[in-house]
Amino acid sequence: MYRQATFCEPLLKEKSVAGRTGYSLPEPLGEPVSIPQSLRREELPLPELSEVDVVRHYTRLSEMNFGVDTGTYPLGSCTMKYNPKITEELSTLFSGFHPLQDESTIQGCLEVLYNLQEYLKLISGTAAVTLQPAAGAGGELTGALIIKACQKGRTEMVVPDSAHGTNPASAHMAGFDVVEIPSNDQGTVDLEALKSAVTERTAGLMLTNPNTLGIFEKDIIQIADTVHDAGGLLYYDGANLNAIAGICRPGDMGFDIVHFNLHKTFSTPHGGGGPGSGPVGVCEKLKDYLPVPLVDYNGENYYFDNDLPMTIGKVHGFYGNFQVAVKAYIYAVIMGSDIRTASQVAVLNANYLAQNLRDHYEMPYQPLRKHEIVLSCEKIKRETDCRALDIARRLLDYGIHAPTIYFPLIVHEALMIEPTESESKEELDRFIEVMIQIKNECYTTPHMVREAPHNTAVGRLDEVKAARSPVLAWNQI
Amino acid sequence: MGVYSEKDRGESPSKPSHIPTENLHLFSFSNENLYNLTSTLVTGDSMRYIPNVSEQELMLKQMNMTMEDLFKDIPHHLKREIPLHPPLSDLEVSRRIEATVKKNKTMLSFLGSGCYNHYIPSHIKELLSRSEFYTAYTPYQPEISQGMLQALFEYQSLICDLTGMDVCNSSNYDWATALAEAALLCERSTGSKKFVVSDLLSPFREKVLTTLAPDLEVVKVSHDTRGHIDLEDLKKKVAHAGGVYVEQPSFYGFLHENLSSVGEIAHDASALFTVGVDPISLGCISPEHSADVIIGDGQGLGLPQNFGGPLLGIFACRKALLRKMPGRVIGMTESESGERGFVMTLQTREQHIRREKATSNICTNQALCAVAAAMYLATMGKQGLREVAELCMRNAGYTMQKINEIPGFESPIFDAPHFKEFTVRHPQYAKVHEHLLRHNIQGGFMTDKTTAIYCVTEMHTALDIDALVTGLEGFHV
């Protein structure tokens, strides 16, 4: 069994001791300046702590957190793969440069951006790439705004019911009406439903392939034709690219716009929820709509290209999460053609789990999956009253992070499991063993499951209370 | 074995006789160049990150499948081999990345304009490299993620204390995207698409605003000789507006002294008042009490410049706007046994629950950057933040005075108090800029051929300022 560290760690404010300091600053230059009374701040209610206090505080908090480096993290659709340490170390070499420096002094930074653009074009089969969007959803919004700019008068975005929530949210933010289409009994896009959904109002279709069930949309060419014939554009949600990177390319499938999650497929750390990076690639005819600037190379120097006549504008203050791009670039350089091996083993690992778990848990739809699988706990819930969220929480007791739960919406009591290529066979076997054990517990000692977790820093938390009477800062306690 | 027949991997790693470190192109995508590149490569393989490469035969045998079987759902004609180099060894990668970094030039820099060089205590870098933090995902499973959740709750609390706002989300991508979200919040709250901005707002942020919120009508209000908002013009333009936005300090570095009047005029017209801030300035400058929303960039709080990203979008507002606020928010609650705990809350505003009806599409944000900012504010504390703010102001004042004494130069051009940035004007400033570059000095950000915005912080010493002054004095037409 696993036991997470538990500290009753006070809040920074509670640890504060008057007069204590944790910093070192140089002497000022020149004369003191006088701040007009109307602007001068009197009260500055920040805590007072020493460096030691701060270091202990955050070290303890870190021990009450679980990362990929701690253990198996099969969070579906999030691609929690191992983050190579060399990329962390080497990326810091670029940390001191300013985004507005003269181009002649930042050729190294520009080379990284240019090469990464080129690499992502090659991997995705697109004609041009922007690295500006700061996360996957930012990439989606960028893509949706490009569709809006070049599809004037078309007001609807088609989204399958199995899509990530960010798809309809991004389409809506870009000003589209969202048209949801149902999946068929294979768990894939229902071609007939798609055909009846597309009209002269259709601006595009947002799709991830493989989809959120981990099933490859084998009719992708017909899907693309249907959308294109209606005058729509095809948007690729790159969240699931880790299944196919180096094997096949969204551009070849007919996708016009592709976003990447560098923090998924290209191994940059998720940071507890960011920073990520969500570059967007487009086909030749949409190139001029990309945000500015792109980075180009004239054979001698790298330079910013602001000359895109139809550009939608800018989607980040500067060039996006540059440091994340550097890490992804280093990963791509290390992996080279082995990016294909990574995808193969990610798919192998997922199917290994599928084959060993589907006698114990229901797995709706076809057996062959790509990088992730979706199990249903509906039968277990009916028979034992233990729900997907209980099973997910019980996994924590065994030192395994929970899968994504209750998603995609088309599977009831869903557990969405993505092992990635980082898990060894021993870890996968242990995951299988623990999953079977938990299922047995549902029938023999259901309270252990329903009351889980027992071994984490805190027990089950009252989320209803948190939402009904929100305490969102310490001054509200 | 594989989806394709296995390609030549090259020889196993051998001792490099000589690795050229200049003029290396890391990626050369044409086959011809790839071949040339391959001949000089020190190759490695990716097994260090993919443990099951050695187990895949065994696993496939157990599954009674081949790797081809696992990919048989992908139409054959879509599969293609992408010309990538063999995987590289750590040594090779390090040499190449170091060679790329050397193409940058390290300069004495006076750039700011949205990305700043501030003191970063060493322990912040150390603590951020705790991999329990940085290799975790968004804390969906609260019981095993208390460390990240408490750290983000403390971030929200510190930002509320710093800005005087009631609530704060756990981050946006950057100031520019936070501005677009603030404008959309104003629209959601008031139903008006009109958003009034100071005509001296950052051109970068303006571009992001108009890109991400293309349906809003952005109206600019003019300024007086001190750079302050022209209140008469504001009164004319504020009718039926949903929001008014001003930056404090302004993009040009001066401090507005009439913001409470601006807030009053906005409120009289039933518009919300949004203020964009540099959080460092709040160490000695009072946050605007009439603001409904305060946004800004937290990059200066413990994050390196990193060529402009990751930054940290601060988003704080009045409690009345809470349920319309974008982004993730962490709340305090209790476990069943009464222990204190933290959870992501008010998720019914978010895309994974509300899909197209969400208040924003944001999913991955800048969580680790928010933690860095909290560590910074905890370290600097009550005294330190005031001291660093006053240092910036005093050093900038000293530099302005020195520059103003040089014949031909005028600094600043706005007759108002300045924080850490200020304008420098010279009839031939573009040539001055080139002159400084030749002396390894990166001057300020040029807004036109005669004007640049300089930034001086606590990181500039008397010697740095002397070098700048000498450089400027050495300019002759």
Contacts between the chains, C-beta under 8 A, distances in Angstrom:
chain1	res1	chain2	res2	distance
A	4	B	144	6.4
A	8	B	339	7.9
A	9	B	150	7.0
A	11	B	150	7.5
A	11	B	153	7.9
A	11	B	154	6.2
A	11	B	157	7.4
A	12	B	154	5.3
A	12	B	157	7.9
A	12	B	158	7.5
A	12	B	374	7.6
A	12	B	378	5.0
A	13	B	157	7.0
A	16	B	381	7.7
A	20	B	381	7.6
A	21	B	381	6.3
A	21	B	383	5.7
A	21	B	384	6.1
A	22	B	121	7.3
A	22	B	378	7.4
A	22	B	379	4.3
A	22	B	380	7.4
A	22	B	381	6.5
A	22	B	384	7.2
A	23	B	119	7.6
A	23	B	121	6.2
A	23	B	379	5.6
A	23	B	380	5.3
A	23	B	381	7.5
A	23	B	384	4.1
A	23	B	387	7.8
A	23	B	388	7.9
A	24	B	121	7.7
A	25	B	119	6.7
A	25	B	384	7.0
A	25	B	387	5.6
A	25	B	388	6.1
A	25	B	391	6.3
A	25	B	458	6.0
A	26	B	391	7.5
A	26	B	458	6.5
A	26	B	461	7.0
A	28	B	390	7.0
A	28	B	391	4.9
A	28	B	394	4.2
A	28	B	395	6.2
A	28	B	458	8.0
A	29	B	394	6.5
A	29	B	395	4.9
A	29	B	398	4.2
A	29	B	399	7.8
A	29	B	460	7.9
A	29	B	461	8.0
A	29	B	462	5.6
A	29	B	465	6.6
A	30	B	394	5.9
A	30	B	395	7.2
A	30	B	397	6.1
A	30	B	398	3.0
A	30	B	401	6.9
A	31	B	394	7.5
A	31	B	397	7.5
A	31	B	398	7.5
A	32	B	390	7.8
A	32	B	394	6.3
A	33	B	390	7.6
A	33	B	393	5.2
A	33	B	394	5.3
A	33	B	397	4.7
A	33	B	417	7.7
A	35	B	284	6.1
A	35	B	285	7.0
A	35	B	393	7.4
A	35	B	417	6.8
A	36	B	257	6.2
A	36	B	417	6.1
A	38	B	257	5.8
A	38	B	286	7.9
A	39	B	255	5.7
A	39	B	257	6.5
A	39	B	285	5.3
A	39	B	286	6.0
A	39	B	417	6.8
A	40	B	284	7.0
A	40	B	285	7.4
A	40	B	286	6.4
A	41	B	282	6.8
A	41	B	283	7.3
A	41	B	284	5.5
A	41	B	285	5.7
A	41	B	286	4.3
A	41	B	287	7.6
A	41	B	386	7.7
A	42	B	286	7.5
A	44	B	162	8.0
A	44	B	282	7.9
A	44	B	283	6.6
A	44	B	382	5.3
A	44	B	385	6.5
A	44	B	386	5.7
A	45	B	161	4.6
A	45	B	382	7.3
A	46	B	158	6.9
A	46	B	161	6.3
A	46	B	162	7.2
A	46	B	377	5.9
A	46	B	378	7.9
A	46	B	380	7.2
A	46	B	381	5.0
A	46	B	382	4.6
A	46	B	385	6.0
A	47	B	377	8.0
A	47	B	378	5.8
A	47	B	381	5.6
A	47	B	382	7.3
A	48	B	381	4.7
A	48	B	382	5.4
A	48	B	383	7.1
A	49	B	378	5.6
A	49	B	379	7.1
A	49	B	381	6.1
A	51	B	121	7.0
A	51	B	123	5.7
A	51	B	379	6.7
A	54	B	123	6.6
A	54	B	127	7.7
A	54	B	375	6.4
A	54	B	378	5.1
A	54	B	379	5.2
A	55	B	123	5.2
A	55	B	126	7.6
A	55	B	127	6.5
A	57	B	378	7.3
A	58	B	127	4.5
A	58	B	130	7.1
A	58	B	151	7.0
A	58	B	371	7.9
A	58	B	375	6.2
A	59	B	127	7.1
A	59	B	130	6.9
A	60	B	147	7.7
A	61	B	133	8.0
A	61	B	146	7.6
A	61	B	147	3.8
A	61	B	148	7.6
A	61	B	150	5.6
A	61	B	151	5.4
A	62	B	127	7.5
A	62	B	130	3.8
A	62	B	132	4.2
A	62	B	133	5.3
A	62	B	147	5.3
A	63	B	132	6.6
A	63	B	147	6.8
A	64	B	146	4.4
A	64	B	147	4.0
A	64	B	150	7.6
A	65	B	132	4.3
A	65	B	133	6.0
A	65	B	136	5.6
A	65	B	139	7.9
A	65	B	144	7.6
A	65	B	145	5.6
A	65	B	146	7.1
A	65	B	147	3.3
A	65	B	148	5.0
A	66	B	132	6.7
A	66	B	136	6.3
A	66	B	141	8.0
A	66	B	144	4.6
A	66	B	145	6.5
A	67	B	131	5.4
A	67	B	132	4.9
A	67	B	133	7.0
A	67	B	134	7.0
A	67	B	135	3.4
A	67	B	136	4.1
A	68	B	131	7.8
A	68	B	135	4.1
A	68	B	136	7.5
A	69	B	131	4.0
A	69	B	132	7.1
A	69	B	135	4.7
A	70	B	131	7.9
A	70	B	132	6.1
A	70	B	135	7.7
A	73	B	137	7.2
A	75	B	137	5.6
A	75	B	140	7.4
A	78	B	137	5.3
A	80	B	137	6.0
A	81	B	49	7.8
A	82	B	49	5.5
A	83	B	131	7.9
A	83	B	134	7.6
A	83	B	135	5.5
A	84	B	48	8.0
A	84	B	49	6.0
A	86	B	90	5.4
A	86	B	93	6.7
A	86	B	94	7.2
A	88	B	129	7.1
A	90	B	93	7.3
A	90	B	94	6.5
A	90	B	97	4.7
A	90	B	98	7.9
A	93	B	97	6.7
A	93	B	98	6.9
A	93	B	101	4.5
A	94	B	101	6.3
A	94	B	104	7.6
A	94	B	306	6.8
A	94	B	307	6.2
A	95	B	304	3.8
A	95	B	305	7.0
A	95	B	306	5.2
A	96	B	106	6.8
A	96	B	117	7.9
A	96	B	304	6.5
A	96	B	305	6.4
A	97	B	104	5.7
A	97	B	305	6.4
A	97	B	306	7.7
A	97	B	307	4.8
A	98	B	109	5.7
A	98	B	111	4.6
A	98	B	115	5.9
A	98	B	117	7.4
A	98	B	305	5.1
A	98	B	307	7.2
A	98	B	308	7.5
A	98	B	442	7.3
A	99	B	114	8.0
A	99	B	115	5.4
A	99	B	305	7.4
A	99	B	307	5.2
A	99	B	308	3.0
A	99	B	309	7.7
A	100	B	111	5.1
A	100	B	113	6.0
A	100	B	115	7.4
A	100	B	308	7.9
A	100	B	445	5.1
A	101	B	107	6.9
A	101	B	109	6.9
A	101	B	111	6.7
A	101	B	442	5.6
A	102	B	437	5.6
A	102	B	442	6.5
A	104	B	105	7.5
A	104	B	437	7.4
A	105	B	104	6.4
A	105	B	105	3.9
A	105	B	107	5.9
A	105	B	437	7.6
A	105	B	442	6.8
A	106	B	104	5.4
A	106	B	105	7.7
A	106	B	307	7.1
A	107	B	103	4.1
A	107	B	104	6.6
A	108	B	100	4.7
A	108	B	101	5.0
A	108	B	102	6.7
A	108	B	103	3.7
A	108	B	104	4.0
A	109	B	104	6.0
A	109	B	307	4.9
A	111	B	26	7.6
A	111	B	100	5.5
A	111	B	103	6.2
A	112	B	100	6.3
A	115	B	25	8.0
A	115	B	26	5.5
A	115	B	27	4.8
A	118	B	27	6.1
A	118	B	29	6.0
A	119	B	27	5.9
A	122	B	29	5.9
A	122	B	82	6.0
A	122	B	83	7.8
A	122	B	84	7.7
A	123	B	82	6.6
A	134	B	173	3.7
A	134	B	174	6.9
A	134	B	177	7.1
A	134	B	309	7.0
A	134	B	310	7.4
A	134	B	366	7.5
A	135	B	173	6.6
A	135	B	362	7.4
A	135	B	363	6.6
A	135	B	364	4.0
A	135	B	365	7.1
A	136	B	363	6.7
A	136	B	364	6.3
A	137	B	351	7.2
A	137	B	361	4.5
A	137	B	362	5.7
A	137	B	363	4.7
A	137	B	364	7.0
A	138	B	173	6.3
A	138	B	177	7.4
A	138	B	362	7.9
A	140	B	361	6.6
A	141	B	212	6.9
A	141	B	361	5.9
A	145	B	211	6.8
A	145	B	212	7.5
A	145	B	214	7.0
A	148	B	214	7.4
A	164	B	352	7.9
A	165	B	350	7.7
A	165	B	351	4.2
A	165	B	352	4.1
A	165	B	353	7.2
A	165	B	354	7.6
A	165	B	355	5.0
A	165	B	358	7.3
A	165	B	363	7.8
A	166	B	351	5.1
A	166	B	352	7.8
A	166	B	361	5.2
A	166	B	363	5.3
A	168	B	351	7.6
A	168	B	355	4.3
A	168	B	356	3.8
A	169	B	351	3.6
A	169	B	354	7.5
A	169	B	355	6.0
A	169	B	356	6.0
A	169	B	358	4.5
A	169	B	360	7.2
A	169	B	361	3.7
A	170	B	361	4.3
A	171	B	356	6.7
A	172	B	356	4.0
A	172	B	357	7.5
A	172	B	358	7.6
A	172	B	361	7.7
A	173	B	184	7.7
A	173	B	212	7.8
A	173	B	360	7.2
A	173	B	361	5.2
A	175	B	214	7.3
A	175	B	215	5.6
A	178	B	355	7.6
A	178	B	356	4.3
A	215	B	73	7.7
A	216	B	73	4.4
A	216	B	74	5.7
A	218	B	73	5.4
A	218	B	74	7.6
A	218	B	75	6.7
A	220	B	75	7.6
A	220	B	78	7.8
A	221	B	75	7.0
A	244	B	74	7.2
A	246	B	82	5.8
A	246	B	84	7.2
A	247	B	3	5.6
A	247	B	71	6.6
A	247	B	74	7.0
A	247	B	79	6.1
A	248	B	74	5.6
A	248	B	78	4.4
A	248	B	79	5.3
A	248	B	80	6.6
A	249	B	78	7.7
A	249	B	80	6.9
A	249	B	82	7.5
A	252	B	78	5.5
A	252	B	80	6.8
A	253	B	78	6.2
A	261	B	364	8.0
A	263	B	364	6.8
A	267	B	49	7.6
A	269	B	134	4.7
A	269	B	135	5.3
A	269	B	368	7.9
A	270	B	134	7.9
A	270	B	135	7.1
A	270	B	136	6.5
A	270	B	137	4.7
A	270	B	138	7.4
A	270	B	364	7.3
A	271	B	133	7.5
A	271	B	134	5.3
A	271	B	136	7.8
A	271	B	366	7.8
A	271	B	367	5.5
A	271	B	368	3.3
A	271	B	369	7.7
A	272	B	133	5.4
A	272	B	134	6.9
A	272	B	136	4.6
A	272	B	137	7.2
A	272	B	138	7.0
A	272	B	139	6.7
A	272	B	145	7.8
A	272	B	148	4.2
A	272	B	151	8.0
A	272	B	152	7.9
A	272	B	367	4.4
A	272	B	368	5.7
A	272	B	371	7.0
A	273	B	136	8.0
A	273	B	137	6.8
A	273	B	138	3.8
A	273	B	139	6.9
A	273	B	148	7.4
A	273	B	152	8.0
A	273	B	170	7.4
A	273	B	328	7.0
A	273	B	364	6.2
A	273	B	365	5.8
A	273	B	367	3.3
A	273	B	368	7.7
A	274	B	138	7.9
A	274	B	171	7.0
A	274	B	310	7.7
A	274	B	364	4.6
A	274	B	365	4.5
A	274	B	366	4.6
A	274	B	367	4.8
A	274	B	368	6.6
A	274	B	369	7.2
A	275	B	173	7.9
A	275	B	309	7.5
A	275	B	310	3.8
A	275	B	364	7.7
A	275	B	366	4.9
A	275	B	367	7.9
A	275	B	368	6.5
A	275	B	369	6.0
A	276	B	364	4.1
A	291	B	211	7.0
A	312	B	211	5.5
A	312	B	214	7.9
A	313	B	207	5.1
A	313	B	208	7.1
A	313	B	210	6.1
A	313	B	211	3.0
A	314	B	176	7.4
A	314	B	204	6.8
A	314	B	207	4.3
A	314	B	208	4.9
A	314	B	211	5.5
A	315	B	177	7.4
A	315	B	208	6.4
A	315	B	211	6.0
A	315	B	212	6.5
A	316	B	173	6.6
A	316	B	174	6.1
A	316	B	176	6.5
A	316	B	177	6.7
A	316	B	208	6.8
A	316	B	309	6.8
A	317	B	114	5.4
A	317	B	115	7.9
A	317	B	174	4.7
A	317	B	175	6.1
A	317	B	176	3.9
A	317	B	177	7.7
A	317	B	202	7.9
A	317	B	204	5.0
A	317	B	205	6.5
A	317	B	208	6.5
A	317	B	297	7.5
A	317	B	308	6.9
A	317	B	311	6.2
A	318	B	114	7.2
A	318	B	115	6.6
A	318	B	174	8.0
A	318	B	204	7.2
A	318	B	307	7.4
A	318	B	308	2.9
A	318	B	309	5.9
A	318	B	311	7.6
A	319	B	307	6.9
A	319	B	308	5.5
A	319	B	309	6.4
A	320	B	309	5.4
A	321	B	173	7.8
A	321	B	309	4.2
A	321	B	310	4.5
A	322	B	306	5.5
A	322	B	307	4.2
A	322	B	308	5.8
A	322	B	309	4.4
A	322	B	310	7.8
A	323	B	306	4.4
A	323	B	307	7.6
A	323	B	309	6.6
A	323	B	310	6.0
A	324	B	309	7.5
A	324	B	310	6.7
A	330	B	93	6.4
A	330	B	97	6.2
A	332	B	27	8.0
A	333	B	26	5.8
A	333	B	27	7.3
A	333	B	88	6.1
A	333	B	93	5.6
A	333	B	96	6.8
A	333	B	97	7.7
A	334	B	44	7.6
A	334	B	46	7.1
A	334	B	87	6.3
A	334	B	88	5.5
A	334	B	90	7.7
A	334	B	93	5.4
A	335	B	46	5.4
A	335	B	87	5.7
A	336	B	84	4.9
A	336	B	85	4.3
A	336	B	86	5.3
A	336	B	87	4.5
A	336	B	88	6.3
A	337	B	7	6.5
A	337	B	82	7.6
A	337	B	84	4.2
A	337	B	85	6.8
A	337	B	86	6.1
A	337	B	87	6.9
A	338	B	45	6.4
A	338	B	46	3.9
A	338	B	50	7.7
A	338	B	86	7.9
A	338	B	87	4.3
A	339	B	84	6.8
A	340	B	2	7.3
A	340	B	3	7.1
A	340	B	4	8.0
A	340	B	82	7.7
A	341	B	2	7.6
A	341	B	46	6.0
A	341	B	50	6.2
A	341	B	53	6.4
A	342	B	46	6.7
A	342	B	49	7.6
A	342	B	50	6.0
A	344	B	2	6.3
A	344	B	3	6.4
A	344	B	56	7.7
A	344	B	67	5.9
A	344	B	70	7.5
A	344	B	71	7.9
A	345	B	50	5.1
A	345	B	52	5.1
A	345	B	53	6.5
A	345	B	56	6.4
A	347	B	70	5.2
A	347	B	71	7.1
A	348	B	52	6.8
A	348	B	56	5.8
A	348	B	59	6.1
A	348	B	60	7.0
A	348	B	67	7.1
A	348	B	70	6.2
A	349	B	52	6.5
A	351	B	63	6.7
A	351	B	65	7.4
A	351	B	70	5.8
A	352	B	59	5.4
A	352	B	62	7.8
A	352	B	63	6.3
A	355	B	63	5.3
A	368	B	69	7.9
A	368	B	70	7.2
A	368	B	72	7.5
A	368	B	73	5.7
A	370	B	73	7.9
A	392	B	141	7.1
A	393	B	141	7.3
A	393	B	143	6.8
A	396	B	141	6.5
A	396	B	143	6.2
A	396	B	144	4.8
A	401	B	141	6.7
A	401	B	144	6.8
A	402	B	140	7.5
A	402	B	141	4.8
A	402	B	144	7.8
A	404	B	140	7.5
A	407	B	352	7.3
A	421	B	49	7.5
A	421	B	50	4.8
A	421	B	52	7.0
A	422	B	49	6.7
A	422	B	50	7.2
A	422	B	51	7.4
A	423	B	51	7.4
A	423	B	52	7.5
A	424	B	51	3.8
A	424	B	52	6.0
A	424	B	55	7.2
A	425	B	51	7.5
A	425	B	52	5.7
A	425	B	55	4.3
A	425	B	58	7.3
A	425	B	59	6.2
A	453	B	143	4.9
A	453	B	144	6.9
A	456	B	143	4.1
A	456	B	144	4.8
A	456	B	146	7.7
A	457	B	143	7.0
A	457	B	144	7.4
A	457	B	146	4.6
A	457	B	147	7.7
A	458	B	142	7.8
A	458	B	143	5.6
A	458	B	146	5.7
A	458	B	335	4.9
A	458	B	339	5.4
A	458	B	340	8.0
A	458	B	341	4.4
A	459	B	143	6.7
A	459	B	335	4.4
A	459	B	336	5.9
A	459	B	337	6.0
A	459	B	339	7.2
A	460	B	143	6.6
A	460	B	335	6.2
A	460	B	336	5.6
A	461	B	142	5.3
A	461	B	143	6.7
A	461	B	333	5.4
A	461	B	334	7.1
A	461	B	335	5.3
A	461	B	341	4.4
A	461	B	342	7.8
A	461	B	343	5.3
A	462	B	333	4.9
A	462	B	334	5.4
A	462	B	335	7.2
A	462	B	336	7.1
A	463	B	142	7.8
A	463	B	333	6.8
A	463	B	343	5.3
A	463	B	345	6.9
A	465	B	333	5.1
A	465	B	334	6.7
A	466	B	331	4.1
A	466	B	332	7.2
A	466	B	333	3.8
A	466	B	343	5.0
A	466	B	345	4.2
A	467	B	331	7.4
A	467	B	345	5.1
A	467	B	346	5.8
A	467	B	347	7.8
A	467	B	348	7.5
A	470	B	322	7.1
A	470	B	329	7.9
A	470	B	331	5.0
A	470	B	345	6.0
A	470	B	346	6.4
A	471	B	331	5.7
A	471	B	332	4.2
A	471	B	333	7.5
A	472	B	153	7.7
A	472	B	156	5.8
A	472	B	167	5.0
A	472	B	168	7.4
A	472	B	322	7.7
A	472	B	329	5.8
A	472	B	330	7.1
A	472	B	331	5.4
A	472	B	332	7.8
A	472	B	345	7.6
A	473	B	153	7.6
A	473	B	156	5.3
A	473	B	157	4.1
A	473	B	160	4.3
A	473	B	161	7.7
A	473	B	166	7.5
A	473	B	167	6.7
A	473	B	168	6.8
A	474	B	153	7.8
A	474	B	154	7.5
A	474	B	157	4.2
A	475	B	157	6.8
A	475	B	160	6.3
A	475	B	161	6.8
A	476	B	166	7.8
A	477	B	332	6.9
